[in-house]
């Protein structure tokens, strides 16, 4: 066992990553969609398509060395073209919610497309997840670009976005974001991957640790109230590794509002520095996912609104809590909360951030 692990480690250091491009279908408008497969010698494989800059699959080895896909999603482009909850996609221009679909910037009010009750969610009716991005393959990465026109979904200014997925010898998938605007605007970019590290029907037995002493409580529409509250003594305390299911049905107002966990945690440490945000461990598979980010927050979501009506890979029905999400991000509704870290992208000043998903076993 030790020799095998050592051999994989050595191979990962000396063998280069590989990137392969294949066609993946066409949109109803006739736009060609490609898929890129990134692999390394240590056993990690990521497949990323140009529709929505979406991570379609992510195969990682378990404690026995067997690779399996740890993401919910679909087998073909058709599944992604239908209505689904942003599986594996880049969401924007503003990930998460903006209250009432409106905000003010530089003394001017803007009204956004609303698609979540009275609120704007994940970019609106046709956000970045429903756009075909251009792509270029590099030695160990794929670089995807999309230019969001001024006024798209109600947002001011043109925003040129670049998302780079890189596979590393350390069994990481690194996501680098860059956005440049031609006038002041707001943006909040993240990836909406749904993780299940074991293949079990739910993630209630997954153990989660969040590097966060505080979270942002929400109202009944899941809009932050503006308060930043300590996790101590609440079901939101994941400072020690805890099974997801331990307190997910607790008698707590915030749990009731979210139908489980669907909240933003305020990450410890200075935003802008790459630091550990979360760990997820599956005792069954032995897989350990470590998430690091430069972002100030992470939205921990436990698939509460999955209801079994959606059929995914292999025809599998995705039921409630079939997966969890760790959306590294700025806080929801930040454009309307001046005490939250700003999401304003100043004209000509690049906005950048990085998130890393690292896979290992124990």
C-alpha positions, 0 to 999 in steps of 0.5 A: 500500500505504501509503495503504491502511494509513493509511486503515485506521488512520484508519477504525479511529480514527473508526468505532465497533466493532459488536456483533451478537447471533444465536441459535446453537442449544440445548443438549440441556437446552433452554438457548438459546445465543446468539452475538455478533459483534464487529467493528472498522473495521481488519478484526478480527472475533470471534464469541463464544457463551454456551456456555462463553463460547467464542471460536468464530472470530477473523478477522484480515487477513493481509499482503495484507489478506485476512481468515481465521479463525485459530482451530480450532473448529467450524461449529455448536454441535453440535461444541462439545457433543461431547467436544473439547479446550476449543477457544476456551472459558473454562476454570475454576474452575481452568484446568490441572491440580491433582494428585490432584484434591485440595488443602487450604485454611484447614486443610480438605481438598477433593476435586475431580472428576478427569478427567485420569488421577488429576488434575483438569483445567480445572475437572473433569467439567463445568467453565465450558466446558460451562456456558451463561453469561448475556450483555449486549452493550455498544458494543464488548464482550460481558459474560458472567457465570456463577455457580458454585455452592458445591461445584460439581466439589468447589470450596468457596464460590460464585464469581461470574465475569464475563468481558468481551471487548472489541474495540479500534481497535488490532485487539485482543481484550481479555479481562477476568476478574473473580471474587468468592467468598462464602468462601475458594476457589481459581480460575485462569481462562483462555481455551483458544484454539487458534491457527493463523495461516496455515491450514497443516496444522501450526504447526511453521513459526510463529515464537514468542517468549516473554518468559520466562527460566524455566519449571516442569518437570513429572513424567510426569503433567504436574504441576509438580515445584515447581522453577522452572528456567532456559530457558537451554540447553534446548529451552524457550528462546524468548527469541528468535524461534524456529520451533516445530518447531526443537526440538519433538522434542529428546532431552529428558526434559521434551519426552518427558513433554509429547510436545512443548511442554505447559508453563508458562513463568514470565513476566518482569516483575511479575504484576498489570501488563499486559505482553507475554507472547508473540509468534507470527508466521506467515511465510506469512500475515504475521500477527503475534499479540502476547499481553499479560497481567497473569498470572504465567505462560503455558501454551504447548501445541502441540496434541500430543494432537490425532490427526486424529480430531476434525473441525472447521470445514469438516470439516477433520481436526485432526491433531497440532500443527495449532495452538498455545495460549497460556493465560495463567494462574497456574501448574498445581497452585498450591494444592499448591505454597506457593512458587508465586503464590497462586490463593486468592480471598479471601471478598468480595475480587475477583480480576481479570486481563486478557489482550490478543490483538493482531493485526498484520502484517509 
